[in-house]
Amino acid sequence: MNSIHSGSRTDHLYYPLFLDISGKPCLVVGGGKIAERKVRILLTFNGAVRVVSPAVSPVLEKLAEKGTISLAMREYTESDLEGVALVFAATNDNAVNTKVRKDAATRNILVNVVDNPALCDFIVPSIVRKDPILIAISTSGTAPLLSKKLKKELAGRITESYVRYARIVGNFRKLLISTVPNRRTRQAILKEIAGMDVSKVTQMGLDRLKDRFLEPKK
């Protein structure tokens, strides 16, 4: 069986990919502050989070009490990987983190080992989120501080106008797909909209876009 973990680990050229983890089982091994951060980001994107650790932070304990996450307060075992979509190894014990990585490799499960890029199948980027806009920033694990700097700068550039533009064009695109069967016609319309200023599109709104580009129903 080919493993997703195979290949050279000397050069980390990460393939950018947005995953839909909503409702999918995500395992975090560890119960400290780092594990807490990983849990928070998984919950932000609606992952079904399970934590395994003999001890956990008060925050994780409260999340478990509320039913927001599931919690097993014990040492990690390989059976914890059953049915899991992705894993974070976030303990302060290198031997445990390495075991999690090896166990995940045998099951072809993507794993992130905190502070050890050589053992990671994926890394968590800095994220700018202004729904529906989502920007992920990475320096391939080489300069996290630069990622944070870029995140701050880009966040300031994504104004409410861009958010409104994305929502209007996104809704129009859905309508276009459902009402215009010809793919080339749809592409031509979207290309024309893409050439318009953001301010013009936001001023027009969805109704005026429909009036301009879609024939009224008879």
C-alpha positions as CSV (number, residue, x, y, z in Angstrom):
1,M,0.0,0.0,0.0
2,N,1.3,3.4,-0.9
3,S,1.5,5.8,2.0
4,I,0.7,9.5,1.9
5,H,3.7,9.9,4.1
6,S,6.2,8.6,1.6
7,G,8.8,10.7,-0.2
8,S,11.7,12.9,0.6
9,R,11.3,15.0,3.8
10,T,14.3,17.3,3.0
11,D,12.4,19.9,1.1
12,H,8.9,20.8,2.4
13,L,7.0,22.1,-0.6
14,Y,3.4,22.1,0.8
15,Y,0.5,21.8,-1.6
16,P,-2.0,24.5,-0.7
17,L,-5.4,22.9,-0.1
18,F,-8.6,23.9,1.6
19,L,-10.2,21.0,3.5
20,D,-13.8,20.6,4.4
21,I,-13.6,19.2,7.9
22,S,-17.1,20.0,9.0
23,G,-18.4,17.1,11.0
24,K,-15.3,15.0,10.3
25,P,-13.5,13.3,13.3
26,C,-10.4,15.2,14.2
27,L,-8.0,13.9,16.9
28,V,-5.8,16.0,19.1
29,V,-3.3,14.1,21.2
30,G,-2.2,16.4,24.1
31,G,-4.0,18.6,26.6
32,G,-1.8,21.7,27.1
33,K,-1.9,25.2,25.6
34,I,-0.7,24.1,22.2
35,A,-3.3,21.4,22.0
36,E,-5.9,24.0,23.1
37,R,-5.0,26.2,20.1
38,K,-5.3,23.3,17.7
39,V,-8.7,22.4,19.2
40,R,-9.9,26.0,18.8
41,I,-9.0,26.2,15.1
42,L,-10.6,22.8,14.4
43,L,-13.8,24.0,16.1
44,T,-13.7,27.2,14.2
45,F,-14.2,25.1,11.0
46,N,-16.7,22.8,12.6
47,G,-14.5,19.7,13.0
48,A,-15.8,17.0,15.3
49,V,-12.9,17.1,17.8
50,R,-11.7,14.4,20.1
51,V,-8.9,15.0,22.6
52,V,-6.8,12.3,24.2
53,S,-4.5,13.1,27.1
54,P,-4.0,12.0,30.7
55,A,-4.3,15.7,31.8
56,V,-5.9,18.7,30.1
57,S,-6.1,22.5,30.5
58,P,-9.1,24.0,32.3
59,V,-10.3,25.3,28.9
60,L,-10.4,21.9,27.3
61,E,-12.0,20.4,30.4
62,K,-14.8,23.0,30.1
63,L,-15.3,22.3,26.4
64,A,-15.7,18.7,27.2
65,E,-18.2,19.4,30.0
66,K,-20.3,21.4,27.5
67,G,-20.1,18.6,25.0
68,T,-18.3,20.8,22.4
69,I,-15.5,18.2,22.2
70,S,-15.1,14.6,23.3
71,L,-12.4,13.8,25.8
72,A,-10.5,10.7,26.8
73,M,-8.3,11.4,29.8
74,R,-5.7,8.7,29.4
75,E,-2.5,7.9,27.4
76,Y,-2.8,7.7,23.6
77,T,-3.2,4.3,21.9
78,E,-3.2,3.5,18.2
79,S,-6.9,2.6,18.4
80,D,-7.6,6.3,18.9
81,L,-7.0,6.7,15.2
82,E,-10.0,4.6,14.2
83,G,-12.2,6.6,11.8
84,V,-10.2,9.8,12.2
85,A,-9.8,12.2,9.2
86,L,-6.7,14.1,10.5
87,V,-4.5,14.2,13.6
88,F,-2.6,16.8,15.6
89,A,0.2,15.4,17.8
90,A,0.5,18.2,20.4
91,T,2.2,16.7,23.5
92,N,5.4,17.7,25.1
93,D,6.7,14.2,24.7
94,N,8.7,13.6,21.5
95,A,8.3,9.8,21.8
96,V,4.5,10.1,22.0
97,N,4.4,12.5,19.1
98,T,6.6,10.3,17.0
99,K,4.4,7.3,17.7
100,V,1.3,9.2,16.7
101,R,3.0,10.1,13.4
102,K,4.1,6.5,12.7
103,D,0.7,5.1,13.6
104,A,-1.0,7.6,11.3
105,A,1.4,6.7,8.5
106,T,0.3,3.1,8.6
107,R,-3.3,4.2,8.2
108,N,-2.7,6.9,5.6
109,I,-4.1,9.6,7.9
110,L,-2.8,13.2,7.6
111,V,-0.9,14.3,10.7
112,N,0.6,17.5,12.1
113,V,3.3,17.2,14.7
114,V,3.7,20.5,16.5
115,D,7.0,22.2,16.2
116,N,8.4,19.4,14.0
117,P,7.9,20.2,10.3
118,A,9.9,17.1,9.3
119,L,7.2,14.9,10.8
120,C,4.3,16.9,9.4
121,D,2.1,16.0,6.4
122,F,0.5,19.4,6.6
123,I,1.1,22.6,8.5
124,V,-1.5,25.1,9.7
125,P,-1.2,28.5,8.0
126,S,-1.9,31.9,9.4
127,I,-5.5,32.7,8.5
128,V,-7.4,35.8,7.5
129,R,-11.1,35.1,7.7
130,K,-13.8,37.5,6.7
131,D,-16.6,35.3,5.5
132,P,-16.8,34.3,2.8
133,I,-13.2,35.4,2.1
134,L,-10.5,33.1,3.5
135,I,-6.8,33.7,3.0
136,A,-4.2,31.2,4.1
137,I,-0.6,32.4,4.5
138,S,2.4,30.1,4.8
139,T,6.2,30.4,4.6
140,S,6.4,26.5,4.4
141,G,7.3,26.5,8.1
142,T,10.5,28.5,7.7
143,A,9.4,31.9,9.1
144,P,6.2,31.9,11.2
145,L,6.8,35.5,12.3
146,L,6.6,36.6,8.7
147,S,3.3,34.8,8.3
148,K,1.9,36.7,11.2
149,K,3.1,40.0,9.8
150,L,1.5,39.3,6.4
151,K,-1.7,38.2,8.1
152,K,-1.9,41.5,9.9
153,E,-1.2,43.5,6.7
154,L,-3.7,41.5,4.6
155,A,-6.4,41.7,7.2
156,G,-6.3,45.4,7.0
157,R,-6.7,45.4,3.2
158,I,-9.8,43.2,3.1
159,T,-12.4,45.9,3.7
160,E,-16.1,45.4,4.0
161,S,-16.5,46.3,0.4
162,Y,-14.5,43.1,-0.6
163,V,-16.7,41.0,1.8
164,R,-19.9,42.5,0.2
165,Y,-18.5,41.9,-3.3
166,A,-17.7,38.3,-2.6
167,R,-21.2,37.6,-1.3
168,I,-22.9,39.4,-4.2
169,V,-20.8,37.7,-6.8
170,G,-21.0,34.3,-5.1
171,N,-24.8,34.4,-5.0
172,F,-24.9,35.6,-8.6
173,R,-22.7,32.8,-9.7
174,K,-25.0,30.2,-8.1
175,L,-27.9,31.8,-9.8
176,L,-26.0,31.9,-13.1
177,I,-25.2,28.2,-12.9
178,S,-28.8,27.2,-12.3
179,T,-30.3,29.4,-15.0
180,V,-27.7,29.6,-17.8
181,P,-26.9,26.1,-19.2
182,N,-24.2,27.2,-21.7
183,R,-20.8,27.1,-20.0
184,R,-19.2,29.6,-22.3
185,T,-21.9,32.1,-21.8
186,R,-21.5,31.8,-18.1
187,Q,-17.8,32.3,-18.4
188,A,-18.2,35.3,-20.5
189,I,-20.6,36.9,-18.0
190,L,-18.3,36.2,-15.1
191,K,-15.3,37.5,-17.0
192,E,-17.1,40.8,-17.6
193,I,-18.0,41.1,-13.9
194,A,-14.5,40.3,-12.9
195,G,-13.4,43.3,-15.0
196,M,-15.7,45.7,-13.1
197,D,-14.5,47.7,-10.1
198,V,-15.3,46.3,-6.7
199,S,-17.2,49.5,-5.8
200,K,-19.3,49.3,-8.9
201,V,-20.4,45.7,-8.2
202,T,-21.3,46.5,-4.6
203,Q,-23.3,49.5,-5.6
204,M,-25.2,47.5,-8.2
205,G,-26.0,44.6,-5.8
206,L,-27.4,41.3,-6.7
207,D,-30.7,42.5,-8.2
208,R,-29.1,44.9,-10.7
209,L,-26.6,42.3,-11.7
210,K,-29.5,40.0,-12.5
211,D,-31.2,42.7,-14.5
212,R,-28.1,43.4,-16.5
213,F,-26.8,40.0,-17.2
214,L,-29.8,37.6,-17.1
215,E,-32.9,37.8,-19.2
216,P,-36.1,38.4,-17.2
217,K,-38.4,35.5,-16.9
218,K,-41.3,35.5,-19.3
